[in-house]
Amino acid sequence: MSGSIAQAFAHNFLGQSPRWYKATIVGFLILNAVVLFTIGPVAAGWLLVIEFIFTLAMALKCYPLMPGGLLLIEALLLKMTTPQALYDELLHNFPVILLLMFMVAGIYFMKDMLLFLFSRLLLGVRSKAILALMFCFLSAFLSAFLDALTVTAVIISAAVGFYSVYHRVASGNDPREDSEFADDEHLPSRHHEDLNQFRAFLRSLLMHGAVGTALGGVCTLVGEPQNLLIGHEMGWHFGEFFTKVAPVSLPVLVAGLVTCVLLEKLRWFGYGTLLPDNVRAVLANYAAEDNAKRTPRQTAALLVQGAAALILIGCLAFHLAEVGLIGLMVIVLITAFTGITDEHRLGSAFKDAMPFTALLVVFFAVVAVIHDQHLFVPLIEWVLALPMDQQPGMLFIANGLLSAISDNVFVATIYITEVKQAFLAGHMTREHFETLAIAINTGTNLPSVATPNGQAAFLFLLTSAIAPLVRLSYGRMVWMAVPYTVVMGLLGWYAVSYWL
């Protein structure tokens, strides 16, 4: 009896994850305590960061919330950070949590309108290079004024819509009725090749869109949370921020868009896959049937969703309220005027965002450990001790490296605080202070596309519903981001070092 109970516990631990993965997590838990008590908290802190990145990299084996949560519970028990420090970190990032809770759900209620618009774009543009460029540019443009997570949520929603339509039709199901589309078990073998090609097609568009959020987000005061923080510390308004950062952000934006087109033309790093003709035919038939069968109520619902989208863009552009609160308003408006009144349909909108929201809380616990153990302090002190002409370039590199493994908002907060203290102490001129602020802003925004944990939008994409459907793993995201990382990183560093 005791043996069967032990086997049951072993089987239940992390569910269907491979045995080697379960053993690895248990090994991490043991190793952390040993390192903490033998080497010290700094080594244990860096080990924890590496282990958490591992759980993200293995997201398709097990959702990172469970193994990452176990690691962070242990960190709290070992007093590598405190519940209060975690709570303070959550309060600091509450707008992001609020955004995930309500804005992503708001986008869910716009999915019919989004599928309508994106299907016209997908079916109307035959050139894959032009289509990719449009995805990347539109993401960049919208992210300059809206939140990158909101833009990413829109792209994900459209991609899930396309995938579900084709998968259901290929499986012999009605694409307009809810049915399972994550399992290929009932998919005829003749459709497997087209489906795999369609997955590669969607992966490339998703990555172009995600990179676009970074290209546009760096440009403006409201593009990323750290931009707003840095702009506040510097006293820059919207136009001044854009002008100060432009010598770096605009050349990188152009280079990023050129890279997008070249990747599609050259078909490197997993890009360049075309939309299969069979899939195009299915999507075109669906769009035609949808138009023919659309009832007045459905047309009215589309109009309501479109009006809500315009209200959303207007409210976000003028920052009338926190992004999450605007998302809640969108939920209320769309549901009230489209006949959605039951709790079950309302609850469905929240199921995609809440796991990621919980994961983000665990991620902020890692940030709390980094903060409490002062893991980044030696690097900060080393950069500020360099000759002044070397500081901007090295600050860009340091911010990029740290942002690629940590939260870029946290990295920007730490660096701008330290640099401002040095400025107030009289160790640098105002002009040099502004140059370093630009280096911090661009460093936390551009090279951080190297990994999914470098940008919240990338992490959201990795842990979203679409990632397992199109086989977008951590490693694949890193590989597909390599050319963008090299171009954006090198050009950004050169611009910060020689053009400011």
Disulfide bonds with the S-S distance in Angstrom:
none
